[in-house]
């Protein structure tokens, strides 16, 4: 992410708090996915990524 990315978010109406919220959610999911991958967590049987 670079300054131009933040500016693009501001142009569509996000303020600094909104940007912070987006960054925190994205960072959390990236973290959680890396932990799951590292531990070898498998997808639930009902989840079909090809569907």
C-alpha positions in Angstrom: 0.0 0.0 0.0 1.3 3.4 -0.9 0.1 7.0 -0.4 -1.8 6.9 -3.7 -3.9 4.0 -2.4 -5.0 6.0 0.6 -5.8 9.0 -1.6 -8.0 6.7 -3.8 -9.9 5.7 -0.7 -10.3 9.3 0.4 -11.7 10.2 -3.1 -14.5 7.7 -2.6 -15.4 9.1 0.8 -13.3 7.3 3.4 -11.8 9.3 6.2 -8.7 8.4 8.2 -10.7 6.3 10.7 -12.3 4.3 7.8 -8.9 3.7 6.3 -7.5 2.5 9.7 -10.5 0.1 10.0 -9.9 -1.3 6.6 -6.2 -1.8 7.2 -6.8 -3.5 10.5 -9.4 -6.0 9.1 -7.1 -6.8 6.1 -4.1 -7.3 8.4 -6.1 -9.5 10.7 -7.3 -11.8 7.9 -3.7 -11.9 6.5 -2.4 -12.9 9.9 -5.1 -15.5 10.5 -4.6 -17.1 7.1 -0.9 -17.4 7.6 -1.4 -19.0 11.0 -3.9 -21.4 9.5 -1.6 -22.2 6.6 1.4 -22.7 9.0 -0.6 -25.1 11.2 -1.9 -27.0 8.2 -5.5 -26.2 8.9 -7.8 -27.7 6.3 -11.0 -26.2 4.9 -14.3 -27.4 6.2 -15.7 -30.2 4.0 -18.8 -28.0 3.1 -16.6 -25.2 1.7 -16.1 -25.7 -2.0 -13.8 -22.9 -3.4 -14.6 -24.1 -7.0 -18.3 -23.3 -6.6 
